[in-house]
Amino acid sequence: MNTIRFVLLLSMLLVVGCANLDKTEQRMVSGAAIGGVVGGPIGAGVGAGVGYVVERSESKKAD
């Protein structure tokens, strides 16, 4: 029961905490989260960098 409460609380905090992020910041956070799950701290750093690069390249295409 405590685990369910913890997961729900964490989910709510993540949703509220990311509400005011722009698209680049959202991609960096999601890249870091995916990288952190897959590869630990180094993967989180790489994932954030990849999220930033992807957003920058897509924003240049739109211009």
N, C-alpha and C positions, 0 to 999 in steps of 0.2 A: 504494500500500500504506500509506503514512504517513497519507493522508487517511482511510482506513478505520479505522485505529487511533485517530486523533484523534476521529472521530465516535463510535466505540464508547466511548472513555474519557469523552467529554463526556456521552454518554447515561447512562452509569453514575453519573457524578457528579450529574447532575440528578435521577435517581431516588432516590439515597441522600440527597441534600440536601433533598428535598421530603418525606421519609418522615414527619416529625414535625409537619407543618403542619396546622392546623385547616382547616375547609372555607372560611372567609373568606380565609385566607392563600393557599390553593390557587387560589381564583378570582382573586385579585389577581395572583398570579404568572402564571397562564395568560393573563389579560387583558393583562398587560404584555408577555408573549412574543408574543402575536398582534398587538398594537398595534405592537410593535417591528419585526416583520417587515413589516407593512403600511405603517406611517408613520414609522418611525425613532424617535428619542428622544421626540418630542412624542407620537407614537402610543402609545409604551410607557406614558407617564404617563396618557394618556387611557384606555388599556386597563385599567390598574391601577385607576383610579377607577371605571370601569364595572363591573369585576369586584366591587369592594367594594359598590357600590350594588345590584347584582343579588343578591348574597348577603344583604345586610341586608333587602331587600324580601322575599326568599323566607323568611328566618327569621321575619319578622313574620307572614307568611301561616300558618306552621306553628303559631304561638302562638295 
